[in-house]
Amino acid sequence: MKVKIYKPYKTATQSGLSKFKHWIVEFPKDNNLGSEPLMGWQKSDNTYKQVQLKFDSLE
């Protein structure tokens, strides 16, 4: 399984640095969404798309 590892960058309108100190690991988003038949809500069996891990360093 491939993951995405990145460090968020600061945009021109943001002045704080607290959100940009960490490295983030994200799992790939699964686009296989189904529709729940009773209520019509979207469903997916992939719970990895809800996980976002943050680390202080790249190691």
Secondary structure in CASP SS format (residue, H / E / C, confidence):
PFRMAT SS
TARGET T0000
AUTHOR 0000-0000-0000
METHOD secondary structure of the structure
MODEL  1
M C 1.00
K C 1.00
V C 1.00
K E 1.00
I E 1.00
Y E 1.00
K C 1.00
P C 1.00
Y C 1.00
K C 1.00
T C 1.00
A C 1.00
T C 1.00
Q C 1.00
S C 1.00
G C 1.00
L C 1.00
S H 1.00
K H 1.00
F H 1.00
K C 1.00
H C 1.00
W E 1.00
I E 1.00
V E 1.00
E E 1.00
F C 1.00
P C 1.00
K C 1.00
D C 1.00
N C 1.00
N C 1.00
L C 1.00
G E 1.00
S E 1.00
E C 1.00
P C 1.00
L C 1.00
M C 1.00
G C 1.00
W C 1.00
Q E 1.00
K E 1.00
S C 1.00
D C 1.00
N C 1.00
T C 1.00
Y H 1.00
K H 1.00
Q H 1.00
V C 1.00
Q E 1.00
L E 1.00
K E 1.00
F E 1.00
D C 1.00
S C 1.00
L C 1.00
E C 1.00
END
